[in-house]
Each structure stands twice: as structure tokens, then as C-alpha cells.
């Protein structure tokens, strides 16, 4: 890997998220209307997601939910916020985790979706049911030159993709 590539400053995270989104796009288009957004400007006060939430192509009142992925696949763990606010999504994610993840999501106390420094914040404020997946293991490394491909935990990333896919599939399949 070239030195220029290693200066990604979050590029690794973006690449991992795009890969998960492409897996979901390729499979979950089953008649349910899914609106997928890749937001830019998270480190610049959440510009992309704030703009999207204020100017949605469809009314947010029609949204079944919002799934936010931030810093996933860079450590052996997966956490989810929002289960206390959206118990149905907590159940869906915990079931997907039992089947494919092994992260122990069902064993953790559900937490509410809360505003914070990630793209789900604008949707929480707009009243959209929201779940937020993130991995542990990138502390002090995310969004720095140390954010390189060598730090990916591919086994955890694969399991995370399966959990997220099945959770979104279940959300999209709701009547």
C-alpha cells in the first residue's frame, strides 16, 4: 500500500460502509421501497445527513426507520444504539445477531437512539425510528492516518454485514 493511500483520513471507513451498502442494495430490493443515503461531511457538522433530513426526496413521516453504520468492521465487537427507542428493531437486530453475528446484542440492555456526532442525529430529531451500529476497536484511530486497511477485522466485518443485512431485510419486509 502506498504512503498516499495510507493517508486516507477516514477513507477506510467510507470504503467499508460502501461495501455493506452495495451488498444490501444488491439483495434487498424486493418490492419494499428502500432509500439509501451515503452522507458526506460527517466531520463537518453532519452536513450531508442534516441536508438530507431537511430535504428528503420522500416525507420522513413515511420512513420505516433509519439504519446508521459508523466505524464498522474495525474491531471484534458490534454495538447497537436505538433498541430502547425502537424495540422491534432491537428484536430484529438481536435475532440477526443470534443467527449470524455472535456479538451478543440480545444480552445487552437496549439503549435509546440519541443525538450525537454521527449521521443518525438528524433523523432522531425528525422522529424517525433509528438504529445505529458501530464497532469497538477504532478508538484513537478512526479518521486519522492510522485508519488503514491493515486494521480491518475481516471476520467481524463479515458477521457485521450479515447482521445489518438481515436487520434491514426485516425492516423492509414489514407491512
Protein Blocks (a to p, Z undefined) as FASTA:
>chain_A
ZZklmmnnomlmmmmmmmmmmmmmmmmmgopacdddddehklnoolmmmmmmmmcfbdfk
lpnbdcddehehiafbdcdehjlmmmmlmmmmmmmmmmmnonommmpccddddddddfkl
mmmmnopacdddddehieokgopaklcfklpcfklmmmmmmmmmmmmmmmmmpZZ
